[in-house]
Amino acid sequence: METDDIKKLLTEIRDSQRALEGEYRRMAGESLSMQREALELQKRAVETQSKAVEEQARSVKMQAQFGRLYRIALVVTAVLVAISVAWIIGLRT
């Protein structure tokens, strides 16, 4: 009778180990799937950040160009005002 109890106990242990192994494999597969998904999300985030950085660089470049254009317009306006003032003063004399 003792041998039958030992066999039964060993069978239960084996079955429990198989069930545990199956659960472990399922969880490992889920974990791997989640890690792959997270990696894909990170890749997309990096792509989005790269595009944002490129867009910011383009925006800074445009701001610099507008700044130069503004300074040129300011100088031209100052020259025109100076010429107008000189012309008005020349008319009075």
Secondary structure per residue as TSV (DSSP state, phi and psi in degrees):
chain	resnum	aa	ss	phi	psi
A	1	M	-	360.0	-35.5
A	2	E	H	-64.3	-36.7
A	3	T	H	-64.5	-40.5
A	4	D	H	-64.1	-39.8
A	5	D	H	-64.9	-39.8
A	6	I	H	-65.7	-43.5
A	7	K	H	-62.4	-43.0
A	8	K	H	-62.1	-44.6
A	9	L	H	-64.0	-43.6
A	10	L	H	-64.3	-38.2
A	11	T	H	-64.0	-43.2
A	12	E	H	-62.3	-41.5
A	13	I	H	-63.1	-45.5
A	14	R	H	-60.5	-47.0
A	15	D	H	-62.4	-40.8
A	16	S	H	-64.0	-41.2
A	17	Q	H	-64.8	-39.9
A	18	R	H	-64.0	-44.0
A	19	A	H	-62.8	-42.7
A	20	L	H	-64.1	-40.8
A	21	E	H	-63.3	-42.5
A	22	G	H	-62.3	-43.5
A	23	E	H	-65.2	-40.1
A	24	Y	H	-62.1	-44.5
A	25	R	H	-63.2	-41.0
A	26	R	H	-62.6	-45.9
A	27	M	H	-66.1	-40.1
A	28	A	H	-63.1	-41.6
A	29	G	H	-63.0	-42.9
A	30	E	H	-62.0	-44.3
A	31	S	H	-61.2	-43.9
A	32	L	H	-63.1	-41.7
A	33	S	H	-62.0	-43.1
A	34	M	H	-66.0	-38.5
A	35	Q	H	-65.5	-40.4
A	36	R	H	-63.3	-42.9
A	37	E	H	-63.4	-42.6
A	38	A	H	-63.0	-39.6
A	39	L	H	-63.0	-43.0
A	40	E	H	-63.4	-40.8
A	41	L	H	-63.4	-40.0
A	42	Q	H	-65.2	-40.0
A	43	K	H	-61.7	-44.2
A	44	R	H	-64.3	-38.2
A	45	A	H	-64.3	-40.4
A	46	V	H	-64.5	-42.0
A	47	E	H	-61.8	-43.2
A	48	T	H	-64.2	-42.1
A	49	Q	H	-65.1	-39.5
A	50	S	H	-62.4	-43.0
A	51	K	H	-63.8	-40.5
A	52	A	H	-63.9	-40.6
A	53	V	H	-65.1	-41.7
A	54	E	H	-62.0	-42.0
A	55	E	H	-65.8	-39.8
A	56	Q	H	-64.8	-40.5
A	57	A	H	-63.1	-41.4
A	58	R	H	-64.5	-40.2
A	59	S	H	-64.5	-42.4
A	60	V	H	-63.7	-40.2
A	61	K	H	-62.0	-43.6
A	62	M	H	-65.0	-39.8
A	63	Q	H	-62.5	-39.8
A	64	A	H	-64.3	-41.0
A	65	Q	H	-65.0	-42.9
A	66	F	H	-64.3	-35.3
A	67	G	H	-62.7	-44.4
A	68	R	H	-63.5	-44.2
A	69	L	H	-60.9	-41.3
A	70	Y	H	-62.6	-44.3
A	71	R	H	-63.3	-40.6
A	72	I	H	-63.6	-45.4
A	73	A	H	-62.1	-38.3
A	74	L	H	-64.6	-43.1
A	75	V	H	-65.6	-44.4
A	76	V	H	-61.7	-43.4
A	77	T	H	-62.8	-43.2
A	78	A	H	-62.5	-40.8
A	79	V	H	-64.6	-44.1
A	80	L	H	-63.2	-40.7
A	81	V	H	-64.0	-43.3
A	82	A	H	-62.1	-42.2
A	83	I	H	-64.9	-42.0
A	84	S	H	-63.8	-43.0
A	85	V	H	-63.4	-43.4
A	86	A	H	-64.3	-39.2
A	87	W	H	-65.2	-43.2
A	88	I	H	-63.3	-42.8
A	89	I	H	-64.1	-37.7
A	90	G	H	-67.2	-32.9
A	91	L	H	-68.2	-34.0
A	92	R	H	-75.3	-24.0
A	93	T	-	-95.9	360.0
